[in-house]
Amino acid sequence: MSSTAQQYTNPIIPGFHPDPSICKAGSDFYLVNSTFHYFPGVPIYHSRDLVHWEQIGHCLTRLSQLNLEGCRSSMGIYAPTLRFHKGRFYMITTNLNGGFHNFYVWAEKAEGPWSEPVRLDWPSIDPSLFFDEDGRVYITGTGGFRGDEPKGIYQAEIDIETGKLLSERRLIWGGTGGKSAEGPHLYRVQGKYYLMIAEGGTEYGHMVTIARSDNPYGPFESNPSNPILTHRSTGSTIQATGHADLVQLEDGGWWAVFLGIRPVSVPFSGRHHHLGRETFLAPVTWSVDGWPVIGDAGKVAEKMDGGTLLLESDPLWIEKDDFDAKQLQLNWNFLRNPREEDWSLEDRPGWLTLRGSAVTLNDVGSPAFVGRRQQHHRCVVTTFLSFTSRQEGEEAGLTLYMNERFHYEIALLHSEANGRTVILRRRIGSLWKVELEEKYEGTDIIFGVEATPSQYSFYYASPNGERKSIGSGECSLLSTEVAGGFTGVYFGLYATGNGRACKAPASFDWFQYTPLS
């Protein structure tokens, strides 16, 4: 462990980890992210140095907390805020599945268990909590979603025990004129109230702006140097920086976490990003007239000076999951609420068993799918599948999944005409194509994909045979710029009966994810 001027690398949490919110409890830091239509919801991370983070749980792990039935891709859980007050953690968020469902949960320990939701009469997104020194608690959020209500940032006092509003909901700031004033957080620093928000939309024009007041309801004075963070109209390798949250260290220093993207330039096609919006970190200084400055006058880099942070060693990257535990590792997710009968770690101990249902990867449903985020532009992913398919349409394999309309998969597929075959299929919007189909006699197979910043290359092998290339696909066709939405690519293990339940289970012995330099 070192105490002086070490450098750290951005992003601090790579891959699909948008809308970070941070809090401090004692000497420990905790952070949460949006999860949209994935389950469990809202991963929670722990760190001692702000740079190295370990996932310790999820805030939303039960259907009673998070109903994603029929949830469209990139709806669901938006922009959580995490706060710690008098020995309790509070996480407040919005579930946009079928409306604006705002609620918060609380826990005595960050790893959980978390409470049942306290539901709110708050028709907006991006809610945040602020615990003032006088005991009052405020909810702050984005407005303009009902009737002729003006767009902007709204606030009210709230009873934190019951969730009942104690005051009228009031518009407190409209921002600086950028579109989509959202993601607000209220702070009290040196007797003044600072309201920090995101503007410009969560795309290449994203930015962070701030205003201050002597009163929590304003009027708020806009910082004349706004925006305090943005990479718009720059050639930086980091783009779309915004949606920030602040935290103060024990030494008095301030830091900001925020989202950003790392796009890849595609010849004749512009910039594309497929890993999703990631979590970044930057130091915060204060100007002589009392305004915060994020990074280098609002700019950040992939390599940053850690200042006085006591940087620890990198956490161990676990490349291989042998599915030997009784529970899935925390980095695995389901699409929407999973059906208990679709997956098991006990049916065949040491294996992940998926029982394919009628639901496919093309459906707005919950297929037999277990996936984890792609977190590196360069990596190799492999898995061992055992699948004794005998019924028409039974299929199992490895998918690269952006959403139900944009995904690639390499799989074993059974048909009466051809028997068991290896296929490589690409779904791009309304277009789909089986790129290659080859006869495969066995029931055990290794599937693999090698990722570069611009291309995925697929291969397969029998357990004791040489690997055989089967084709490739562009990363850009799974990017947000093409596929839309707010998520990133997942590596997923799946099974489906393509319209009816599978008779044969698909068993995965292991999954290996190897980052490459």
Secondary structure, DSSP 8 states (H G I E B T S, - for coil): ---S--EEES-SB-SS--S-EEEEETTEEEEE---BTEESEEEEEEESSSSS-EEEEEEE-STTT---TT--TT-SEEEEEEEEETTEEEEEEEE-TTS-EEEEEEESSTTS-----EE----SEEEEEEE-TTS-EEEEEEE--STT--SEEEEEEB-TTT--B-S--EEEE--SS-S--EEEEEEEETTEEEEEEEES-SSTT-EEEEEEESSTT---EE-TT--SEE-TT---SSEEEEEEEEEE-TTS-EEEEEEEE--EEETTTEEE--S--EEEEEEEEE-TTS-EEETBTTB--SEEE-TT-----------EE---SSS--TT-BEESS--GGGEESTTTTTSEEE--BS--TTSSS--EEEEEE---SSEEEEEEEEE---STT-EEEEEEEEETTEEEEEEEEEETTTEEEEEEEEEETTEEEEEEEEE---SEEEEEEEE-SSEEEEEEE-TTS--EEEEEEEGGGGSHHHH-SS---EEEEEEE-SSS--SS-EEEEEEEEEE--
